[in-house]
Amino acid sequence: MLETLKAQPADKILALMQAYRDDPRDTKIDLGVGVYKNADGQTPVMRAVKEAERRLVAEQDTKAYVGLLGDPAYSDAMRQMILGDAVPADRVSAAATPGGTGAIRQALELIRMAAPEATVWLSAPTWPNHPSIIRYLGMKMSEYRYFDDATRGVDFDGMVADLDGIAEGDVVLLHGCCHNPTGANLTLEQWQKVSDLLNAKGAIPFIDIAYQGFGDGLDADAAGTRLMAKNAPQMLIAASCSKNFGIYRERTGLVMAIAPEAGMKPVTQGTLAFLNRQNYSFPPDHGARVVTTILNDPELKADWMAELEEIRNGMLALRRQLADELRQRSNSDRFDFIADHRGMFSRLGASPEQVERMREENGIYMIGDSRMNIAGLNARTIPILAQAIVDAGV
Ligand code: LMR
């Protein structure tokens, strides 16, 4: 049996992570995988997470199973953080999942069960694991234009023109905020137009929100998702706590399915529970319990939000410094888009050869499509990167 297996294509983000680890140069700069790092290159455990874990260790008196959907208090707290009061709770089904990827996988499996012929539309470009999972599940997919290589902003006209071709019942995957890999995001007016278009077409929005709090703030980053949830009869959401709570390895995510009416909740919720049971049975609990402890304790929540704001503002400052440095070194304003992008990533717009050159000559690791993790920079490395970008002829 095993002799029939073929080598699978490497995930380009994880392959780059390994290449960086293998590089012996101590001057190397990691702008690859989407993990937040402070100015010292560390990914510290957030203060509120430490405190919540301390309480859990002290107070938890069992490790018995929780439930197939996870702890309802976790789903409630997350629903409120993401959706606010955009939709009544009795329309929202939710299941805890292993990370945001688990939530994406469960949402896609639900789509495949409910509408096996539906096409899932992805932004061009998108996070590489989106098409990879869809292909693996044997589902249909298509792309809509999203990024304008010339302006490094959203190609909104292209996006609307492509979405105009979707069929009733198709699913459109959108990044809730902090678009990965480009850093270019829709304005609220554009969210409204996309929402109206999808409703007119009878298409279903599916929102991947993995960086809430990293862009313009916790509520501002969810504004597009909330707007759409208010307008859409049905919607799917995959959320991750990896980044905003810094609990990457705890694998903490949530899948939500918003039904047109409360009467559909029992079957929708039951389907999510069934899918959890088929794929891994009970979802992980530790990260979810940490998140619930924080979100339901006003003091811990305030401290977490304050630290998240420090992280967000730190990344914005790095963006501004890099854009300034590039202005000076390139004698032009063509890199100003870096300060306008939001979240952890920016797509620089360098060619694969230029990316390769920066890796070989300067030990700078960005993804081959020129996605840079802004959090991988600091005051010392910004001038080095800016000079390398100019020298590479970007
Ligand atoms: C990324 O895009 O770098 C992150 O979402 C990490 C991952 O799993 O790819």
Residues whose N, C-alpha, C, O or C-beta is under 5 A from the ligand:
A	BS01	LMR	I13 G32 V33 G34
